[in-house]
Amino acid sequence: MMPSRLFEKMEDADIIVLASPVYFMRTSGMMATFIDRLRVFIFGNIAGGKLRNKIGISAGVSWLRHGGIETTHLSHLYAFMTLDMIPATIHSSISPMGASAVAIRHGEGKFDPAVRIGILEDQAGLNSGKALLSRALELVELIHK
C-alpha cells in the first residue's frame, strides 16, 4: 500500500495500532522508518494535526519475554505523544505500555522447530492485546460523547 493511501486510512481511523516484531531490543527498523514518515502529521501543510486525539495502541512480539518489548512500546508511545494522540494503556496486563507477546514457548528464547506460531501459545500475550483493544474502544466512546 502506498504511504499516501495508508495515511488517508490513518486520518479516517479512530484507533491506530503500531505493531512491531522485536529483533534487536527495540522496534524494528521498518517500523522506525514508518514512524519517521509520520512527521507529515505534525509539520505537513495538508496533514498536520490530523492524528490529534486519535487513540494509539502499541504492540510488540519478541523472542524473549523481556527482550526489548518495553523499549519497543516506548518508541511507539513517543510517536503517539509527538503526534498529539492518546495512548491506550492498561495496568491489568503484562505491560501497562502495550500489548506484549512472545513468539517462543514461555518467552525463554529456546528454539523449538515444532512451534510454528508461538504467539498462539502465549495466552497472557493474547490477553494483553484484547485488554488494550477494549481500553481503546472505551476511550473512543468517551471522546465521541
Buried (B, 14 or more C-beta within 10 A) or exposed (E): EEEEEEBEEBEEEBBBBBBBBBBEBBBBEEBEEBBEEBBBBBEEEEBEEBBEEBBBBBBBBBBBBEBBBBBBBBBBBEBBEBBBBBBBBBEEBBBBBBBBBBBBBEBEBEEEEEBEEBBEBBEEBBBBBEBBBEBBBEBBEEEEE
